Amino acid sequence: MTCADCVYFGLNPRDAGVFVCRRYPPRSQGIALPAPGGVHIQILALWPSVTREDHCGEWEAAPKVISKNH
């Protein structure tokens, strides 16, 4: 029972190759960026990053995809 087999597992829409957990809504996160005369804070809404091998207590099986071969 790993993230790769979980219904909440998905690709990060902003960063190909990075996976996210969508069990709960995205969380706000502030990122400090250098700016002229100081620092600029950018607020982003992000899902937690996960790997295929991660696991947690919220795991639910992803539905099986059945294909029909003709």
TITIVO-399577 format. One line per 4 residues: for each residue x, y, z of N, C-alpha, C, CB. Coordinates in nm, 2 decimals. Glycine has a CB too. Layout:
# residues N
X/Y/Z/X/Y/Z/X/Y/Z/X/Y/Z | ...
//
This chain:
# residues 70
0.08/-0.12/0.00/0.00/0.00/0.00/0.09/0.12/0.00/-0.10/0.00/0.12 | 0.12/0.17/-0.12/0.21/0.29/-0.13/0.13/0.40/-0.21/0.34/0.25/-0.21 | 0.19/0.51/-0.21/0.12/0.63/-0.28/0.09/0.59/-0.43/0.21/0.75/-0.27 | 0.18/0.52/-0.49/0.16/0.49/-0.63/0.03/0.41/-0.66/0.27/0.41/-0.69
-0.03/0.34/-0.56/-0.15/0.26/-0.57/-0.27/0.33/-0.51/-0.13/0.13/-0.51 | -0.25/0.46/-0.47/-0.36/0.53/-0.39/-0.44/0.62/-0.49/-0.29/0.62/-0.29 | -0.57/0.63/-0.46/-0.66/0.71/-0.53/-0.63/0.86/-0.53/-0.81/0.69/-0.48 | -0.56/0.90/-0.43/-0.52/1.05/-0.41/-0.39/1.08/-0.48/-0.52/1.08/-0.27
-0.32/0.99/-0.53/-0.19/1.01/-0.59/-0.20/1.07/-0.73/-0.11/0.87/-0.60 | -0.12/1.17/-0.76/-0.13/1.24/-0.89/-0.01/1.31/-0.93/-0.25/1.33/-0.90 | 0.00/1.35/-1.06/0.11/1.43/-1.10/0.09/1.58/-1.06/0.13/1.42/-1.26 | 0.20/1.64/-1.03/0.20/1.79/-1.01/0.18/1.86/-1.14/0.33/1.83/-0.94
0.07/1.94/-1.15/0.04/2.01/-1.28/0.15/2.11/-1.31/-0.09/2.07/-1.27 | 0.23/2.16/-1.21/0.33/2.26/-1.24/0.47/2.21/-1.26/0.33/2.36/-1.13 | 0.49/2.08/-1.23/0.62/2.03/-1.23/0.62/1.88/-1.27/0.70/2.04/-1.10 | 0.64/1.85/-1.40/0.63/1.71/-1.45/0.74/1.63/-1.38/0.65/1.71/-1.60
0.70/1.51/-1.35/0.79/1.42/-1.28/0.78/1.43/-1.13/0.93/1.45/-1.32 | 0.71/1.52/-1.07/0.69/1.54/-0.93/0.55/1.49/-0.90/0.71/1.68/-0.88 | 0.53/1.41/-0.80/0.40/1.36/-0.76/0.34/1.43/-0.64/0.41/1.21/-0.74 | 0.21/1.43/-0.63/0.15/1.50/-0.52/0.04/1.41/-0.46/0.09/1.64/-0.56
0.00/1.45/-0.33/-0.11/1.38/-0.26/-0.23/1.48/-0.26/-0.07/1.33/-0.12 | -0.34/1.43/-0.31/-0.46/1.52/-0.32/-0.57/1.48/-0.22/-0.51/1.52/-0.46 | -0.52/1.42/-0.11/-0.62/1.38/-0.01/-0.70/1.49/0.05/-0.55/1.30/0.10 | -0.63/1.60/0.07/-0.69/1.73/0.13/-0.66/1.84/0.03/-0.63/1.76/0.27
-0.73/1.95/0.04/-0.71/2.07/-0.05/-0.57/2.12/-0.04/-0.81/2.18/-0.01 | -0.52/2.19/-0.14/-0.39/2.24/-0.13/-0.37/2.34/-0.01/-0.35/2.32/-0.26 | -0.25/2.35/0.04/-0.22/2.44/0.15/-0.14/2.56/0.10/-0.14/2.36/0.26 | -0.17/2.67/0.16/-0.10/2.79/0.13/0.05/2.79/0.18/-0.17/2.92/0.19
0.14/2.83/0.10/0.28/2.83/0.14/0.34/2.96/0.09/0.35/2.71/0.09 | 0.42/3.03/0.17/0.49/3.15/0.13/0.63/3.12/0.09/0.49/3.25/0.25 | 0.67/3.18/-0.02/0.81/3.16/-0.07/0.87/3.29/-0.08/0.81/3.08/-0.21 | 0.99/3.31/-0.02/1.07/3.43/-0.02/1.15/3.44/-0.15/1.16/3.44/0.11
1.13/3.55/-0.22/1.20/3.57/-0.35/1.28/3.70/-0.34/1.11/3.57/-0.47 | 1.41/3.70/-0.38/1.48/3.82/-0.38/1.42/3.93/-0.47/1.63/3.80/-0.42 | 1.41/4.05/-0.42/1.36/4.16/-0.50/1.44/4.29/-0.47/1.21/4.19/-0.46 | 1.43/4.38/-0.56/1.51/4.51/-0.54/1.47/4.57/-0.41/1.49/4.61/-0.66
1.57/4.60/-0.32/1.54/4.66/-0.20/1.49/4.57/-0.09/1.44/4.77/-0.22 | 1.49/4.44/-0.11/1.45/4.35/0.00/1.40/4.21/-0.06/1.33/4.41/0.07 | 1.30/4.16/0.01/1.24/4.03/-0.03/1.10/4.04/-0.06/1.27/3.93/0.09 | 1.05/3.97/-0.16/0.91/3.96/-0.20/0.86/3.83/-0.16/0.89/3.99/-0.36
0.75/3.82/-0.09/0.69/3.69/-0.05/0.58/3.66/-0.15/0.63/3.70/0.09 | 0.59/3.54/-0.21/0.49/3.49/-0.31/0.41/3.38/-0.24/0.55/3.44/-0.44 | 0.28/3.39/-0.24/0.19/3.29/-0.18/0.15/3.19/-0.28/0.08/3.35/-0.10 | 0.17/3.06/-0.26/0.12/2.96/-0.35/0.03/2.86/-0.28/0.24/2.89/-0.42
-0.06/2.80/-0.35/-0.14/2.69/-0.30/-0.08/2.56/-0.35/-0.29/2.70/-0.34 | -0.03/2.47/-0.26/0.04/2.35/-0.31/-0.01/2.23/-0.24/0.19/2.37/-0.28 | -0.01/2.12/-0.31/-0.04/1.99/-0.25/0.09/1.93/-0.20/-0.11/1.89/-0.35 | 0.09/1.85/-0.10/0.22/1.79/-0.05/0.29/1.70/-0.16/0.20/1.71/0.08
0.42/1.72/-0.17/0.49/1.63/-0.27/0.51/1.50/-0.20/0.63/1.70/-0.31 | 0.50/1.39/-0.28/0.52/1.25/-0.24/0.60/1.18/-0.34/0.39/1.18/-0.21 | 0.65/1.06/-0.30/0.71/0.97/-0.40/0.62/0.85/-0.42/0.86/0.93/-0.35 | 0.65/0.77/-0.52/0.57/0.65/-0.54/0.58/0.55/-0.42/0.62/0.58/-0.67
0.69/0.55/-0.35/0.71/0.46/-0.24/0.66/0.51/-0.11/0.86/0.43/-0.23 | 0.61/0.63/-0.10/0.56/0.68/0.03/0.43/0.61/0.07/0.54/0.84/0.02 | 0.40/0.62/0.19/0.27/0.56/0.24/0.22/0.64/0.36/0.29/0.41/0.28 | 0.09/0.63/0.39/0.03/0.70/0.51/-0.09/0.63/0.55/0.01/0.85/0.47
-0.15/0.68/0.66/-0.28/0.62/0.71/-0.40/0.66/0.63/-0.29/0.66/0.85 | -0.39/0.74/0.53/-0.51/0.79/0.46/-0.52/0.71/0.33/-0.50/0.94/0.43 | -0.44/0.61/0.30/-0.44/0.54/0.17/-0.58/0.48/0.14/-0.34/0.43/0.18 | -0.62/0.49/0.01/-0.74/0.43/-0.04/-0.70/0.37/-0.18/-0.86/0.53/-0.05
-0.74/0.25/-0.21/-0.71/0.19/-0.33/-0.76/0.27/-0.45/-0.76/0.05/-0.34 | -0.67/0.29/-0.55/-0.71/0.35/-0.68/-0.80/0.25/-0.75/-0.59/0.39/-0.76 | -0.90/0.30/-0.83/-0.98/0.21/-0.91/-0.90/0.14/-1.02/-1.10/0.29/-0.97 | -0.94/0.02/-1.04/-0.87/-0.06/-1.15/-0.93/-0.01/-1.28/-0.89/-0.21/-1.13
-0.84/0.00/-1.38/-0.89/0.04/-1.51/-0.90/-0.09/-1.59/-0.79/0.14/-1.58 | -1.01/-0.12/-1.65/-1.03/-0.24/-1.73/-1.05/-0.20/-1.87/-1.16/-0.32/-1.68 | -0.96/-0.25/-1.95/-0.97/-0.22/-2.10/-1.02/-0.34/-2.17/-0.82/-0.19/-2.15 | -1.10/-0.31/-2.28/-1.16/-0.41/-2.36/-1.07/-0.43/-2.49/-1.30/-0.38/-2.40
-1.02/-0.54/-2.51/-0.94/-0.56/-2.63/-1.03/-0.62/-2.74/-0.82/-0.66/-2.60 | -1.03/-0.55/-2.85/-1.12/-0.60/-2.96/-1.03/-0.65/-3.07/-1.20/-0.48/-3.02
//
